[in-house]
């Protein structure tokens, strides 16, 4: 089940989106659709959540949201350029106003010295506005990393609604 505090944040975000006339799309790798699931757990979200992509594999990142495979080769799937491209691609392939993307190392394996377990890159693209990105290293096990990623994605979306 989804944490009550995260559900409350999702409900507040959707109210903010409704007031601003903003719709949302997601492109989620390490969360596997949890951001979209959290948003759509709120009754009435269907007019605000336009669609969600789950480009988990590198091939899916290219096929679903148009990430140039050369970006993945040059920077790795868990990187700022890929997070930005995922957000921009999701926005381009939807009717939404605002996109959020996440790509990360949820663990317990897969980490490296450069990209430790818990590293998540976020991208957010908005029609008529800039694409922004940020990263966090979240502590804990796979469940904790994914939960923290959803919470941060909701915070980033809330900041972008008014911009």
C-alpha positions as CSV (number, residue, x, y, z in Angstrom):
1,X,0.0,0.0,0.0
2,X,1.0,3.6,-0.5
3,X,2.1,5.6,2.6
4,X,-0.6,8.0,3.9
5,X,1.8,11.0,3.9
6,X,2.7,10.3,0.3
7,X,-1.0,10.0,-0.6
8,X,-1.7,13.3,1.1
9,X,1.1,14.9,-0.9
10,X,-0.3,13.4,-4.1
11,X,-3.8,14.7,-3.3
12,X,-2.4,18.2,-2.6
13,X,-0.4,18.1,-5.9
14,X,-3.5,17.2,-7.9
15,X,-5.5,20.0,-6.3
16,X,-2.7,22.4,-7.2
17,X,-2.6,21.0,-10.8
18,X,-6.4,21.3,-11.1
19,X,-6.3,24.9,-9.9
20,X,-3.5,25.7,-12.4
21,X,-4.9,23.7,-15.3
22,X,-1.8,21.5,-15.4
23,X,-1.8,17.9,-16.5
24,X,1.0,15.4,-15.8
25,X,2.8,12.5,-17.4
26,X,5.4,10.2,-15.9
27,X,8.4,8.3,-17.3
28,X,9.6,6.0,-14.6
29,X,12.4,3.5,-14.6
30,X,13.5,2.7,-11.0
31,X,10.0,3.2,-9.6
32,X,8.3,1.0,-12.2
33,X,5.2,3.2,-12.3
34,X,4.8,3.9,-8.6
35,X,4.5,7.7,-9.2
36,X,1.6,7.2,-11.6
37,X,0.1,4.6,-9.3
38,X,0.3,7.0,-6.4
39,X,-1.3,9.8,-8.4
40,X,-4.1,7.6,-9.8
41,X,-4.9,6.3,-6.3
42,X,-6.6,9.6,-5.8
43,X,-10.2,9.7,-6.9
44,X,-10.8,12.2,-9.8
45,X,-7.2,12.0,-11.0
46,X,-8.1,10.9,-14.5
47,X,-8.5,14.5,-15.8
48,X,-5.0,15.4,-14.5
49,X,-2.8,12.3,-15.1
50,X,-2.5,12.1,-18.8
51,X,-0.4,8.9,-19.0
52,X,2.5,7.1,-17.6
53,X,5.5,5.4,-19.2
54,X,7.6,2.7,-17.6
55,X,10.7,2.6,-19.8
56,X,12.6,0.2,-17.5
57,X,15.1,-1.2,-19.9
58,X,17.5,0.8,-22.0
59,X,15.7,-0.3,-25.2
60,X,12.4,0.9,-23.7
61,X,13.9,4.2,-22.9
62,X,14.6,4.7,-26.6
63,X,11.4,3.1,-27.9
64,X,8.9,4.6,-25.4
65,X,10.2,8.1,-24.7
66,X,12.8,8.6,-27.5
67,X,16.0,8.6,-25.4
68,X,19.0,8.6,-27.9
69,X,20.9,5.3,-27.2
70,X,24.1,7.3,-27.6
71,X,23.2,9.2,-24.4
72,X,22.9,5.9,-22.5
73,X,26.2,4.7,-24.0
74,X,28.0,7.9,-23.1
75,X,26.5,8.6,-19.7
76,X,24.7,5.4,-18.5
77,X,21.0,5.0,-17.9
78,X,21.3,6.5,-14.5
79,X,22.4,10.0,-15.4
80,X,21.3,13.6,-15.8
81,X,21.2,13.6,-19.6
82,X,19.0,10.5,-19.6
83,X,16.7,11.8,-17.0
84,X,16.3,15.0,-18.9
85,X,15.7,13.2,-22.2
86,X,13.1,10.9,-20.5
87,X,11.1,13.9,-19.2
88,X,11.3,15.7,-22.6
89,X,10.4,12.5,-24.5
90,X,7.4,11.8,-22.2
91,X,6.1,15.3,-22.7
92,X,6.6,15.1,-26.5
93,X,4.7,11.8,-26.6
94,X,1.8,13.0,-24.5
95,X,-0.8,15.8,-24.2
96,X,0.4,16.7,-20.7
97,X,1.6,20.1,-19.6
98,X,4.2,18.7,-17.2
99,X,6.4,15.6,-17.1
100,X,8.5,13.9,-14.4
101,X,11.1,11.3,-15.0
102,X,13.1,9.1,-12.7
103,X,16.1,6.8,-13.3
104,X,18.1,5.3,-10.6
105,X,19.8,2.5,-8.8
106,X,17.3,1.1,-6.3
107,X,19.4,-1.8,-5.2
108,X,20.4,-3.9,-3.5
109,X,22.8,-4.6,-6.4
110,X,23.8,-2.6,-9.5
111,X,25.6,0.2,-7.7
112,X,29.2,1.3,-8.4
113,X,31.6,3.9,-7.0
114,X,30.3,6.5,-9.4
115,X,26.6,5.5,-9.1
116,X,25.9,4.0,-5.7
117,X,22.8,2.2,-4.7
118,X,20.2,4.9,-3.8
119,X,21.3,7.3,-6.6
120,X,18.3,8.7,-8.4
121,X,18.2,11.3,-11.2
122,X,15.0,13.3,-11.7
123,X,14.0,15.2,-14.8
124,X,11.0,17.5,-15.2
125,X,9.9,19.1,-18.5
126,X,7.1,21.7,-18.9
127,X,5.6,22.9,-22.1
128,X,6.8,26.4,-22.7
129,X,9.4,26.2,-19.9
130,X,12.8,24.8,-19.1
131,X,13.6,21.2,-18.3
132,X,15.2,20.9,-14.9
133,X,17.0,18.0,-13.2
134,X,18.3,17.0,-9.8
135,X,19.7,14.0,-8.1
136,X,19.5,12.5,-4.7
137,X,21.2,9.5,-3.0
138,X,18.5,7.9,-0.8
139,X,19.5,5.6,2.1
140,X,17.9,2.2,2.8
141,X,16.8,-0.8,1.0
142,X,15.1,-1.1,-2.4
143,X,11.7,-0.3,-0.9
144,X,13.0,2.7,1.0
145,X,14.7,4.1,-2.1
146,X,11.6,3.7,-4.3
147,X,9.4,5.3,-1.7
148,X,11.7,8.2,-1.2
149,X,11.9,8.6,-5.0
150,X,8.1,8.9,-5.3
151,X,7.9,11.4,-2.4
152,X,10.7,13.6,-4.0
153,X,9.0,13.3,-7.5
154,X,5.8,14.7,-6.0
155,X,7.7,17.6,-4.4
156,X,9.4,18.4,-7.7
157,X,6.2,18.3,-9.6
158,X,4.6,20.6,-7.0
159,X,7.4,23.1,-7.4
160,X,7.0,23.0,-11.2
161,X,3.2,23.5,-11.3
162,X,3.4,27.2,-10.4
163,X,6.5,27.9,-12.6
